[in-house]
Amino acid sequence: MAKLYFRYGAMNSGKSTALLQAAYNYEERGQHVLLAKPEIDTKDAEHISSRLGVTRAVDFLIRPDDDVRALLAAHRARVRSDAATALIPAATDAPTDVACLLIDEAQFLTRAQVDDLLRIVVMDGVPVLAYGIRTDFQTQAFPGSRRLLELAHSLEELKTICRCGRKALFNARLVGGRFVFEGDQVAIDELTADRVTYESMCARCYLRESGGRLG
């Protein structure tokens, strides 16, 4: 049975690397996969990039008002058509359909789009692997992540460590190299005058930098 998976972690926990590895594993076995991410993530434009230097183009971007199920249906039809018209005859048991949809930066999806993911899994029979972070720099859940935590069949935490060596839970924001704890929930480097970066931190270090503030 197809399932909706949410694999989450703090910044720099290897989410994109894990997604690209999952795509490779499927394709190594002759399976077709589709990769997507929300359009709002402009940092790598139309690509998914890991910190290890591996980059791959997405099959489609998801805008805030898009119906993800309709998007998948269109690209699924293309995969089926390409398989049917392949120049090199394939074995009769060769895969001709999409085996999995993989989504990076899933925290930026809307609540309705996460609902679409569940429909894709249950009604269309396509597994969905969604990767993202749970909370923003103020420790508040992103709408997409909150809905994934409510609906996903499987939850898996991808772990990373804080500067002190403890397990990192939170994502602290720095603007121009200084910690900030106020501002919009989403801030992408190219959209701001000062360079925005993030640091994964344990609860102790986060509270120290924030002066005890949460949210």
Z-matrix of the N, CA and C atoms (Angstrom, degrees):
N
C 1 1.456
C 2 1.525 1 110.02
N 3 1.332 2 116.00 1 135.08
C 4 1.461 3 120.69 2 178.45
C 5 1.520 4 109.95 3 -65.95
N 6 1.337 5 116.21 4 148.78
C 7 1.459 6 121.27 5 -179.13
C 8 1.520 7 110.90 6 -135.63
N 9 1.317 8 115.49 7 157.51
C 10 1.454 9 123.17 8 172.23
C 11 1.523 10 107.73 9 -99.99
N 12 1.325 11 116.23 10 119.32
C 13 1.455 12 122.49 11 -178.35
C 14 1.527 13 109.23 12 -109.12
N 15 1.320 14 116.53 13 136.59
C 16 1.465 15 121.11 14 171.52
C 17 1.517 16 107.81 15 -120.37
N 18 1.327 17 114.95 16 114.05
C 19 1.456 18 121.67 17 179.31
C 20 1.529 19 107.02 18 -110.77
N 21 1.305 20 115.89 19 112.58
C 22 1.457 21 121.30 20 -169.84
C 23 1.523 22 111.17 21 -125.26
N 24 1.317 23 114.70 22 160.87
C 25 1.456 24 120.25 23 176.50
C 26 1.509 25 109.65 24 -176.33
N 27 1.316 26 116.54 25 170.11
C 28 1.462 27 121.21 26 175.79
C 29 1.528 28 109.26 27 -68.26
N 30 1.316 29 116.35 28 171.20
C 31 1.465 30 120.90 29 177.42
C 32 1.524 31 109.48 30 -55.14
N 33 1.325 32 115.63 31 144.34
C 34 1.466 33 122.86 32 176.85
C 35 1.524 34 113.62 33 64.69
N 36 1.331 35 116.23 34 29.44
C 37 1.466 36 119.49 35 176.18
C 38 1.527 37 112.25 36 -94.97
N 39 1.332 38 116.50 37 7.36
C 40 1.456 39 119.94 38 175.32
C 41 1.515 40 114.74 39 86.74
N 42 1.335 41 117.42 40 25.14
C 43 1.461 42 120.82 41 -177.36
C 44 1.528 43 111.94 42 -63.83
N 45 1.326 44 116.90 43 -48.80
C 46 1.464 45 119.96 44 -179.06
C 47 1.528 46 111.10 45 -66.25
N 48 1.318 47 116.13 46 -37.65
C 49 1.462 48 120.12 47 176.84
C 50 1.527 49 110.23 48 -61.28
N 51 1.337 50 116.32 49 -44.27
C 52 1.463 51 120.56 50 179.63
C 53 1.523 52 110.95 51 -63.92
N 54 1.331 53 116.84 52 -39.60
C 55 1.472 54 120.24 53 178.16
C 56 1.519 55 111.08 54 -62.22
N 57 1.316 56 116.61 55 -47.84
C 58 1.468 57 120.35 56 -179.33
C 59 1.522 58 111.28 57 -64.60
N 60 1.319 59 116.84 58 -34.31
C 61 1.458 60 120.02 59 176.95
C 62 1.526 61 110.19 60 -67.49
N 63 1.334 62 116.92 61 -40.28
C 64 1.462 63 120.24 62 178.22
C 65 1.527 64 110.60 63 -62.87
N 66 1.339 65 116.63 64 -41.82
C 67 1.461 66 120.04 65 178.35
C 68 1.527 67 110.49 66 -62.13
N 69 1.317 68 115.91 67 -42.77
C 70 1.467 69 120.51 68 178.82
C 71 1.529 70 110.75 69 -61.70
N 72 1.312 71 116.80 70 -42.36
C 73 1.463 72 120.56 71 -178.88
C 74 1.524 73 111.54 72 -61.89
N 75 1.323 74 116.12 73 -42.45
C 76 1.468 75 119.61 74 177.34
C 77 1.533 76 110.45 75 -62.31
N 78 1.319 77 115.45 76 -48.77
C 79 1.467 78 119.62 77 -173.87
C 80 1.522 79 112.34 78 -70.45
N 81 1.317 80 116.58 79 -28.81
C 82 1.465 81 119.93 80 176.55
C 83 1.527 82 110.52 81 -61.83
N 84 1.315 83 115.40 82 -25.19
C 85 1.474 84 120.84 83 179.78
C 86 1.520 85 111.91 84 -100.21
N 87 1.332 86 115.80 85 16.46
C 88 1.456 87 120.68 86 175.27
C 89 1.513 88 115.21 87 80.11
N 90 1.332 89 117.52 88 12.22
C 91 1.468 90 121.16 89 -178.14
C 92 1.533 91 110.65 90 -89.48
N 93 1.324 92 114.97 91 153.01
C 94 1.465 93 121.41 92 176.77
C 95 1.526 94 109.54 93 -96.26
N 96 1.325 95 116.81 94 133.58
C 97 1.460 96 121.35 95 176.34
C 98 1.523 97 109.22 96 -128.73
N 99 1.322 98 115.70 97 157.78
C 100 1.460 99 122.28 98 173.78
C 101 1.518 100 108.52 99 -121.86
N 102 1.334 101 116.27 100 136.79
C 103 1.453 102 122.34 101 179.30
C 104 1.520 103 109.13 102 -113.65
N 105 1.332 104 116.35 103 138.07
C 106 1.459 105 120.80 104 -179.36
C 107 1.520 106 109.81 105 -147.32
N 108 1.328 107 114.83 106 163.71
C 109 1.465 108 120.08 107 173.10
C 110 1.518 109 108.59 108 -159.13
N 111 1.343 110 118.16 109 158.16
C 112 1.461 111 121.17 110 178.48
C 113 1.529 112 111.44 111 -63.70
N 114 1.319 113 115.53 112 141.05
C 115 1.461 114 121.45 113 -178.83
C 116 1.524 115 111.94 114 -63.92
N 117 1.331 116 117.78 115 -26.34
C 118 1.460 117 121.66 116 -177.08
C 119 1.523 118 111.92 117 -61.02
N 120 1.335 119 117.69 118 -24.93
C 121 1.465 120 121.00 119 178.76
C 122 1.524 121 108.96 120 -80.29
N 123 1.329 122 116.46 121 87.03
C 124 1.458 123 122.10 122 -174.83
C 125 1.527 124 113.27 123 -87.43
N 126 1.311 125 117.95 124 -3.93
C 127 1.466 126 120.03 125 -173.72
C 128 1.518 127 112.57 126 -59.62
N 129 1.327 128 116.88 127 -42.54
C 130 1.457 129 120.55 128 179.59
C 131 1.519 130 111.38 129 -114.52
N 132 1.334 131 116.13 130 21.50
C 133 1.462 132 122.92 131 176.70
C 134 1.520 133 111.32 132 50.33
N 135 1.324 134 117.33 133 -116.76
C 136 1.468 135 120.52 134 -174.58
C 137 1.526 136 112.14 135 -101.58
N 138 1.317 137 115.93 136 32.87
C 139 1.466 138 120.18 137 -178.84
C 140 1.533 139 110.86 138 -131.40
N 141 1.300 140 114.51 139 158.83
C 142 1.460 141 122.54 140 169.04
C 143 1.522 142 106.38 141 -110.15
N 144 1.312 143 116.99 142 123.95
C 145 1.464 144 121.30 143 -175.43
C 146 1.521 145 109.80 144 -126.15
N 147 1.319 146 115.41 145 136.71
C 148 1.455 147 120.30 146 176.29
C 149 1.520 148 109.33 147 -100.45
N 150 1.320 149 116.23 148 160.57
C 151 1.470 150 120.52 149 178.16
C 152 1.520 151 111.89 150 -67.59
N 153 1.337 152 117.34 151 -14.15
C 154 1.457 153 121.03 152 179.00
C 155 1.525 154 112.03 153 -83.53
N 156 1.344 155 116.19 154 -1.69
C 157 1.455 156 119.87 155 176.97
C 158 1.511 157 115.21 156 96.99
N 159 1.325 158 117.75 157 3.97
C 160 1.462 159 121.25 158 178.57
C 161 1.528 160 108.63 159 -87.80
N 162 1.329 161 116.04 160 130.49
C 163 1.462 162 121.34 161 -178.48
C 164 1.514 163 109.99 162 -132.71
N 165 1.328 164 115.41 163 142.89
C 166 1.455 165 119.99 164 178.63
C 167 1.525 166 109.21 165 -147.37
N 168 1.321 167 116.42 166 139.12
C 169 1.457 168 120.85 167 178.21
C 170 1.523 169 110.42 168 -70.41
N 171 1.320 170 116.11 169 145.30
C 172 1.467 171 120.19 170 175.05
C 173 1.517 172 109.21 171 -81.41
N 174 1.311 173 115.92 172 158.91
C 175 1.465 174 120.65 173 175.79
C 176 1.515 175 111.31 174 -81.60
N 177 1.331 176 116.52 175 -30.89
C 178 1.462 177 119.02 176 174.98
C 179 1.523 178 110.15 177 -161.06
N 180 1.341 179 114.85 178 155.00
C 181 1.457 180 122.68 179 175.70
C 182 1.520 181 109.05 180 -101.11
N 183 1.319 182 116.00 181 152.51
C 184 1.456 183 121.60 182 -178.04
C 185 1.525 184 108.89 183 -113.42
N 186 1.324 185 116.59 184 115.13
C 187 1.462 186 121.25 185 176.79
C 188 1.534 187 109.81 186 -84.61
N 189 1.336 188 117.82 187 160.73
C 190 1.468 189 120.26 188 -174.74
C 191 1.528 190 114.32 189 -57.64
N 192 1.350 191 117.27 190 -29.87
C 193 1.464 192 119.44 191 -177.71
C 194 1.522 193 113.12 192 -101.13
N 195 1.323 194 118.08 193 10.32
C 196 1.464 195 121.36 194 -178.05
C 197 1.524 196 112.28 195 -76.45
N 198 1.315 197 115.18 196 146.57
C 199 1.456 198 123.50 197 169.65
C 200 1.528 199 106.19 198 -89.93
N 201 1.319 200 117.69 199 107.49
C 202 1.460 201 120.76 200 -174.07
C 203 1.531 202 111.18 201 -66.45
N 204 1.293 203 116.44 202 -33.89
C 205 1.465 204 119.05 203 179.06
C 206 1.527 205 110.97 204 -64.87
N 207 1.329 206 116.72 205 -39.28
C 208 1.467 207 120.20 206 177.80
C 209 1.529 208 110.67 207 -67.67
N 210 1.334 209 116.56 208 -39.57
C 211 1.460 210 120.04 209 176.97
C 212 1.523 211 111.17 210 -60.42
N 213 1.313 212 115.89 211 -46.32
C 214 1.461 213 119.59 212 179.31
C 215 1.522 214 110.51 213 -61.29
N 216 1.322 215 117.30 214 -43.05
C 217 1.470 216 120.58 215 -178.16
C 218 1.525 217 110.81 216 -58.24
N 219 1.343 218 116.75 217 -41.46
C 220 1.461 219 120.24 218 -179.49
C 221 1.523 220 111.30 219 -65.92
N 222 1.313 221 116.99 220 -44.22
C 223 1.467 222 119.81 221 -178.93
C 224 1.527 223 111.27 222 -75.18
N 225 1.301 224 117.01 223 -28.97
C 226 1.462 225 120.41 224 175.57
C 227 1.528 226 110.21 225 -66.05
N 228 1.332 227 116.09 226 -39.59
C 229 1.466 228 120.13 227 177.48
C 230 1.527 229 110.68 228 -63.06
N 231 1.344 230 115.88 229 -37.30
C 232 1.468 231 118.87 230 178.00
C 233 1.512 232 111.34 231 -64.65
N 234 1.331 233 116.89 232 -43.36
C 235 1.466 234 120.56 233 179.37
C 236 1.522 235 110.42 234 -60.50
N 237 1.320 236 116.08 235 -44.08
C 238 1.463 237 120.00 236 179.93
C 239 1.523 238 111.43 237 -64.02
N 240 1.342 239 116.18 238 -40.53
C 241 1.462 240 120.46 239 179.63
C 242 1.517 241 111.37 240 -65.70
N 243 1.349 242 116.25 241 -43.44
C 244 1.463 243 120.29 242 178.96
C 245 1.523 244 111.07 243 -61.70
N 246 1.327 245 116.01 244 -39.77
C 247 1.462 246 120.00 245 -179.76
C 248 1.523 247 110.71 246 -67.32
N 249 1.326 248 116.70 247 -36.53
C 250 1.458 249 120.68 248 -177.60
C 251 1.524 250 112.52 249 -73.20
N 252 1.348 251 116.34 250 -28.08
C 253 1.461 252 120.02 251 -176.54
C 254 1.526 253 112.82 252 -107.65
N 255 1.319 254 116.78 253 15.99
C 256 1.470 255 120.18 254 179.81
C 257 1.523 256 110.18 255 -56.64
N 258 1.330 257 115.79 256 139.96
C 259 1.464 258 120.60 257 -178.64
C 260 1.516 259 111.69 258 -70.92
N 261 1.335 260 116.24 259 -32.91
C 262 1.458 261 120.12 260 -179.44
C 263 1.521 262 108.42 261 -96.48
N 264 1.317 263 118.50 262 117.05
C 265 1.466 264 120.07 263 -179.21
C 266 1.522 265 110.88 264 -56.29
N 267 1.317 266 115.55 265 133.27
C 268 1.461 267 120.41 266 179.93
C 269 1.516 268 109.60 267 -99.37
N 270 1.307 269 114.86 268 163.30
C 271 1.456 270 119.75 269 175.46
C 272 1.528 271 108.96 270 -62.42
N 273 1.312 272 116.62 271 151.97
C 274 1.458 273 120.29 272 -175.55
C 275 1.523 274 112.35 273 -61.54
N 276 1.325 275 116.91 274 -24.07
C 277 1.458 276 119.49 275 -179.55
C 278 1.527 277 112.55 276 -99.91
N 279 1.337 278 116.50 277 11.97
C 280 1.465 279 119.58 278 179.57
C 281 1.528 280 109.71 279 -67.51
N 282 1.350 281 118.99 280 139.89
C 283 1.464 282 121.90 281 -179.38
C 284 1.528 283 111.49 282 -61.28
N 285 1.313 284 116.27 283 134.79
C 286 1.466 285 121.09 284 178.93
C 287 1.520 286 111.80 285 -124.22
N 288 1.318 287 117.74 286 10.60
C 289 1.460 288 121.49 287 -177.08
C 290 1.523 289 109.40 288 -133.28
N 291 1.331 290 116.17 289 170.58
C 292 1.457 291 122.06 290 178.11
C 293 1.527 292 109.20 291 -75.97
N 294 1.320 293 115.73 292 124.77
C 295 1.465 294 120.51 293 -178.59
C 296 1.518 295 112.27 294 -87.87
N 297 1.351 296 117.27 295 -23.26
C 298 1.465 297 119.48 296 -175.83
C 299 1.522 298 110.44 297 -166.38
N 300 1.331 299 116.41 298 145.35
C 301 1.454 300 123.21 299 170.99
C 302 1.519 301 107.70 300 -108.37
N 303 1.336 302 116.56 301 125.60
C 304 1.466 303 121.70 302 -179.77
C 305 1.521 304 108.73 303 -114.69
N 306 1.329 305 116.34 304 129.04
C 307 1.462 306 121.27 305 -176.36
C 308 1.521 307 110.38 306 -123.52
N 309 1.318 308 115.54 307 125.36
C 310 1.463 309 121.47 308 176.72
C 311 1.523 310 109.46 309 -96.42
N 312 1.321 311 117.17 310 157.06
C 313 1.466 312 123.76 311 179.02
C 314 1.528 313 111.20 312 52.62
N 315 1.321 314 116.07 313 44.67
C 316 1.467 315 121.89 314 -174.55
C 317 1.526 316 112.84 315 -65.46
N 318 1.325 317 118.21 316 -16.44
C 319 1.463 318 120.11 317 178.86
C 320 1.522 319 111.61 318 -62.09
N 321 1.335 320 117.34 319 -22.91
C 322 1.462 321 121.42 320 -177.91
C 323 1.528 322 113.40 321 -85.94
N 324 1.314 323 118.08 322 -1.16
C 325 1.457 324 120.52 323 175.00
C 326 1.529 325 109.84 324 -71.63
N 327 1.312 326 116.42 325 154.63
C 328 1.456 327 119.92 326 174.08
C 329 1.531 328 109.54 327 -81.85
N 330 1.306 329 115.58 328 165.86
C 331 1.465 330 120.89 329 176.70
C 332 1.533 331 110.36 330 -57.01
N 333 1.343 332 116.16 331 -44.23
C 334 1.466 333 120.50 332 -179.05
C 335 1.525 334 111.18 333 -63.24
N 336 1.324 335 117.23 334 -36.02
C 337 1.464 336 119.86 335 -179.77
C 338 1.518 337 111.96 336 -70.11
N 339 1.315 338 117.10 337 -33.69
C 340 1.469 339 119.04 338 174.63
C 341 1.529 340 109.60 339 -67.35
N 342 1.330 341 116.56 340 -36.75
C 343 1.464 342 119.50 341 173.95
C 344 1.530 343 109.97 342 -59.21
N 345 1.348 344 116.71 343 -39.41
C 346 1.468 345 121.06 344 175.95
C 347 1.531 346 111.05 345 -58.30
N 348 1.332 347 116.33 346 -40.19
C 349 1.470 348 119.82 347 -179.25
C 350 1.523 349 110.98 348 -60.96
N 351 1.324 350 116.30 349 -41.51
C 352 1.464 351 118.90 350 178.91
C 353 1.531 352 110.47 351 -64.81
N 354 1.329 353 116.81 352 -39.06
C 355 1.470 354 119.95 353 177.65
C 356 1.523 355 110.90 354 -64.25
N 357 1.331 356 116.56 355 -39.06
C 358 1.471 357 120.67 356 177.79
C 359 1.526 358 110.08 357 -58.98
N 360 1.310 359 115.92 358 -43.75
C 361 1.463 360 121.35 359 -178.47
C 362 1.526 361 111.14 360 -67.86
N 363 1.324 362 116.22 361 -51.70
C 364 1.462 363 120.98 362 -171.72
C 365 1.530 364 112.37 363 -79.38
N 366 1.327 365 117.10 364 -43.20
C 367 1.461 366 120.53 365 -173.15
C 368 1.523 367 113.24 366 -92.11
N 369 1.351 368 116.87 367 -28.77
C 370 1.463 369 120.23 368 -178.22
C 371 1.524 370 113.09 369 -105.83
N 372 1.326 371 116.91 370 -11.10
C 373 1.454 372 120.35 371 175.67
C 374 1.511 373 116.00 372 73.05
N 375 1.348 374 117.20 373 23.18
C 376 1.470 375 121.34 374 179.70
C 377 1.529 376 109.08 375 -107.79
N 378 1.317 377 119.62 376 119.82
C 379 1.467 378 121.04 377 176.33
C 380 1.529 379 110.98 378 -62.00
N 381 1.320 380 116.34 379 145.77
C 382 1.466 381 121.89 380 177.99
C 383 1.519 382 108.76 381 -126.09
N 384 1.332 383 115.61 382 126.36
C 385 1.464 384 122.32 383 174.85
C 386 1.521 385 107.16 384 -110.29
N 387 1.325 386 116.82 385 110.77
C 388 1.462 387 122.15 386 -179.08
C 389 1.524 388 109.21 387 -107.85
N 390 1.321 389 115.75 388 132.55
C 391 1.472 390 122.22 389 -178.68
C 392 1.531 391 108.82 390 -120.00
N 393 1.330 392 116.35 391 135.46
C 394 1.449 393 118.58 392 178.57
C 395 1.516 394 112.56 393 -175.76
N 396 1.322 395 115.75 394 -175.00
C 397 1.454 396 121.69 395 176.87
C 398 1.528 397 108.84 396 -105.84
N 399 1.327 398 116.30 397 151.66
C 400 1.466 399 119.96 398 -177.24
C 401 1.521 400 112.25 399 -78.30
N 402 1.333 401 116.49 400 -48.40
C 403 1.457 402 119.82 401 -168.60
C 404 1.522 403 112.05 402 -126.54
N 405 1.333 404 114.95 403 158.20
C 406 1.458 405 121.07 404 179.29
C 407 1.530 406 110.61 405 -86.73
N 408 1.328 407 116.02 406 -169.16
C 409 1.467 408 120.47 407 -175.66
C 410 1.528 409 112.69 408 -71.59
N 411 1.332 410 116.23 409 -9.66
C 412 1.467 411 120.38 410 176.09
C 413 1.535 412 111.74 411 -105.12
N 414 1.310 413 116.31 412 14.46
C 415 1.477 414 125.32 413 179.69
C 416 1.525 415 112.99 414 67.25
N 417 1.344 416 117.44 415 20.38
C 418 1.460 417 122.11 416 177.40
C 419 1.527 418 109.58 417 -96.80
N 420 1.315 419 117.01 418 140.18
C 421 1.459 420 120.60 419 -178.61
C 422 1.526 421 111.08 420 -68.52
N 423 1.321 422 115.93 421 138.80
C 424 1.462 423 120.89 422 170.19
C 425 1.529 424 107.99 423 -70.39
N 426 1.335 425 118.62 424 146.69
C 427 1.468 426 120.60 425 179.48
C 428 1.530 427 113.37 426 -55.37
N 429 1.330 428 116.90 427 -43.35
C 430 1.456 429 119.62 428 -179.95
C 431 1.517 430 112.16 429 -64.68
N 432 1.317 431 116.54 430 -42.05
C 433 1.462 432 120.63 431 179.81
C 434 1.524 433 111.27 432 -66.57
N 435 1.322 434 116.08 433 -41.18
C 436 1.466 435 119.33 434 179.77
C 437 1.530 436 110.30 435 -59.72
N 438 1.333 437 116.26 436 -43.68
C 439 1.458 438 119.32 437 -178.55
C 440 1.532 439 111.26 438 -69.89
N 441 1.306 440 117.10 439 -36.19
C 442 1.464 441 120.18 440 176.78
C 443 1.528 442 111.00 441 -64.05
N 444 1.316 443 116.88 442 -39.75
C 445 1.462 444 119.78 443 177.31
C 446 1.527 445 111.14 444 -63.83
N 447 1.331 446 116.41 445 -28.57
C 448 1.460 447 120.75 446 179.40
C 449 1.524 448 112.55 447 -79.81
N 450 1.353 449 117.37 448 -33.55
C 451 1.460 450 120.59 449 -169.30
C 452 1.527 451 115.86 450 -108.16
N 453 1.311 452 118.04 451 -25.68
C 454 1.469 453 119.88 452 -171.21
C 455 1.522 454 112.27 453 -61.30
N 456 1.331 455 115.02 454 140.71
C 457 1.454 456 120.58 455 174.48
C 458 1.533 457 111.21 456 -69.32
N 459 1.343 458 115.20 457 -32.76
C 460 1.462 459 120.72 458 -174.80
C 461 1.516 460 109.94 459 -136.27
N 462 1.334 461 116.22 460 130.70
C 463 1.461 462 122.60 461 177.07
C 464 1.526 463 108.41 462 -116.12
N 465 1.337 464 115.62 463 131.59
C 466 1.468 465 119.82 464 179.33
C 467 1.525 466 109.21 465 -137.16
N 468 1.313 467 116.20 466 126.05
C 469 1.459 468 120.65 467 178.76
C 470 1.523 469 110.01 468 -91.32
N 471 1.327 470 115.41 469 129.39
C 472 1.463 471 122.17 470 173.99
C 473 1.527 472 106.57 471 -99.20
N 474 1.293 473 116.68 472 121.89
C 475 1.461 474 120.30 473 -168.38
C 476 1.526 475 112.72 474 -97.91
N 477 1.328 476 114.73 475 150.46
C 478 1.456 477 122.58 476 170.50
C 479 1.524 478 107.38 477 -145.32
N 480 1.331 479 116.69 478 175.15
C 481 1.463 480 119.49 479 -175.13
C 482 1.522 481 111.84 480 -118.09
N 483 1.309 482 113.99 481 154.11
C 484 1.457 483 123.45 482 175.16
C 485 1.525 484 109.18 483 -77.98
N 486 1.313 485 117.19 484 169.64
C 487 1.467 486 122.33 485 176.64
C 488 1.526 487 112.16 486 -58.36
N 489 1.350 488 116.11 487 -25.64
C 490 1.466 489 120.37 488 -178.02
C 491 1.520 490 112.38 489 -88.08
N 492 1.323 491 116.69 490 -6.72
C 493 1.451 492 120.22 491 179.47
C 494 1.511 493 114.49 492 100.42
N 495 1.343 494 117.16 493 -12.12
C 496 1.462 495 119.29 494 176.55
C 497 1.523 496 110.36 495 -77.55
N 498 1.334 497 115.03 496 166.76
C 499 1.462 498 120.50 497 176.99
C 500 1.524 499 109.81 498 -64.47
N 501 1.332 500 116.59 499 130.85
C 502 1.461 501 121.59 500 179.13
C 503 1.523 502 110.06 501 -83.76
N 504 1.331 503 115.96 502 133.73
C 505 1.457 504 122.44 503 178.76
C 506 1.521 505 112.92 504 -116.26
N 507 1.342 506 116.31 505 -34.05
C 508 1.454 507 121.16 506 -170.37
C 509 1.529 508 111.85 507 -114.95
N 510 1.338 509 114.37 508 166.37
C 511 1.462 510 121.66 509 -178.71
C 512 1.524 511 108.80 510 -121.65
N 513 1.313 512 117.02 511 102.36
C 514 1.456 513 121.06 512 -179.70
C 515 1.523 514 109.81 513 -85.72
N 516 1.337 515 116.08 514 141.29
C 517 1.474 516 121.48 515 -179.72
C 518 1.513 517 110.71 516 -100.61
N 519 1.318 518 115.43 517 137.21
C 520 1.456 519 122.14 518 173.63
C 521 1.528 520 108.38 519 -120.63
N 522 1.324 521 115.99 520 135.82
C 523 1.464 522 122.09 521 174.84
C 524 1.515 523 106.88 522 -120.14
N 525 1.324 524 116.00 523 118.27
C 526 1.454 525 119.77 524 -175.71
C 527 1.515 526 112.47 525 61.61
N 528 1.341 527 116.73 526 29.57
C 529 1.456 528 121.10 527 177.94
C 530 1.512 529 115.11 528 85.52
N 531 1.343 530 118.42 529 2.98
C 532 1.459 531 121.41 530 -179.15
C 533 1.527 532 109.39 531 -117.01
N 534 1.339 533 116.76 532 138.65
C 535 1.452 534 121.40 533 179.35
C 536 1.528 535 110.35 534 -65.76
N 537 1.327 536 115.43 535 137.62
C 538 1.460 537 121.30 536 175.00
C 539 1.524 538 107.80 537 -130.76
N 540 1.331 539 116.32 538 149.23
C 541 1.460 540 120.72 539 -177.36
C 542 1.528 541 111.54 540 -131.44
N 543 1.335 542 115.39 541 17.66
C 544 1.456 543 121.58 542 173.54
C 545 1.511 544 108.34 543 -135.55
N 546 1.342 545 115.82 544 151.19
C 547 1.460 546 120.26 545 178.41
C 548 1.518 547 111.69 546 138.86
N 549 1.325 548 114.94 547 -177.88
C 550 1.457 549 120.54 548 179.80
C 551 1.523 550 110.70 549 -66.80
N 552 1.320 551 115.68 550 152.44
C 553 1.458 552 119.34 551 -178.55
C 554 1.524 553 111.59 552 -63.34
N 555 1.333 554 117.25 553 -36.50
C 556 1.464 555 121.52 554 -177.82
C 557 1.523 556 109.25 555 -111.94
N 558 1.307 557 116.87 556 127.09
C 559 1.463 558 122.69 557 175.48
C 560 1.521 559 107.64 558 -141.71
N 561 1.328 560 115.93 559 115.30
C 562 1.464 561 122.31 560 179.53
C 563 1.519 562 108.19 561 -104.29
N 564 1.333 563 116.64 562 141.84
C 565 1.466 564 121.74 563 -174.58
C 566 1.522 565 113.74 564 -46.45
N 567 1.330 566 116.55 565 -50.79
C 568 1.450 567 120.30 566 -172.16
C 569 1.527 568 113.64 567 -70.04
N 570 1.345 569 117.04 568 -12.93
C 571 1.456 570 120.03 569 -176.97
C 572 1.522 571 113.16 570 -96.41
N 573 1.312 572 118.27 571 4.15
C 574 1.457 573 121.17 572 -176.46
C 575 1.519 574 111.07 573 -126.32
N 576 1.328 575 114.93 574 152.31
C 577 1.465 576 119.41 575 179.46
C 578 1.526 577 111.06 576 -69.76
N 579 1.326 578 116.60 577 -39.97
C 580 1.458 579 120.97 578 178.01
C 581 1.518 580 109.20 579 -98.31
N 582 1.308 581 116.14 580 145.18
C 583 1.466 582 120.41 581 -177.53
C 584 1.524 583 110.42 582 -65.64
N 585 1.323 584 114.94 583 127.46
C 586 1.460 585 121.63 584 178.40
C 587 1.518 586 109.03 585 -100.84
N 588 1.322 587 116.30 586 127.71
C 589 1.463 588 121.47 587 175.56
C 590 1.528 589 107.95 588 -132.54
N 591 1.318 590 115.52 589 169.62
C 592 1.454 591 120.65 590 -178.98
C 593 1.518 592 109.65 591 -134.44
N 594 1.321 593 115.46 592 150.98
C 595 1.461 594 121.15 593 176.91
C 596 1.522 595 109.24 594 -131.65
N 597 1.324 596 115.45 595 130.06
C 598 1.465 597 120.70 596 176.60
C 599 1.523 598 108.57 597 -76.60
N 600 1.332 599 115.93 598 131.24
C 601 1.462 600 119.42 599 -174.94
C 602 1.520 601 111.38 600 -138.11
N 603 1.333 602 115.74 601 151.11
C 604 1.456 603 121.17 602 171.37
C 605 1.530 604 107.91 603 -76.27
N 606 1.317 605 116.63 604 169.49
C 607 1.463 606 120.47 605 -178.25
C 608 1.529 607 111.80 606 -61.98
N 609 1.337 608 116.77 607 -39.60
C 610 1.463 609 120.15 608 -178.30
C 611 1.532 610 111.45 609 -62.66
N 612 1.333 611 116.74 610 -48.51
C 613 1.467 612 119.92 611 -178.25
C 614 1.527 613 111.56 612 -68.52
N 615 1.334 614 116.10 613 -36.76
C 616 1.465 615 119.23 614 178.16
C 617 1.525 616 110.70 615 -62.27
N 618 1.318 617 116.80 616 -46.73
C 619 1.450 618 121.00 617 -179.05
C 620 1.523 619 111.64 618 -65.01
N 621 1.317 620 115.74 619 -34.28
C 622 1.466 621 119.02 620 177.27
C 623 1.528 622 110.97 621 -64.10
N 624 1.332 623 116.43 622 -45.44
C 625 1.461 624 120.04 623 -178.86
C 626 1.522 625 112.18 624 -70.69
N 627 1.335 626 117.02 625 -31.89
C 628 1.461 627 120.62 626 -176.52
C 629 1.523 628 113.40 627 -88.91
N 630 1.333 629 115.90 628 -3.02
C 631 1.452 630 119.35 629 -176.07
C 632 1.528 631 112.53 630 70.52
N 633 1.322 632 115.61 631 28.94
C 634 1.455 633 120.30 632 178.56
C 635 1.509 634 114.13 633 89.70
N 636 1.321 635 116.48 634 2.73
C 637 1.469 636 120.65 635 -175.90
C 638 1.520 637 111.46 636 -82.24
N 639 1.323 638 116.14 637 138.37
C 640 1.462 639 123.18 638 172.61
C 641 1.525 640 107.90 639 -131.46
N 642 1.340 641 115.72 640 113.18
C 643 1.455 642 118.76 641 178.33
C 644 1.521 643 113.49 642 74.07
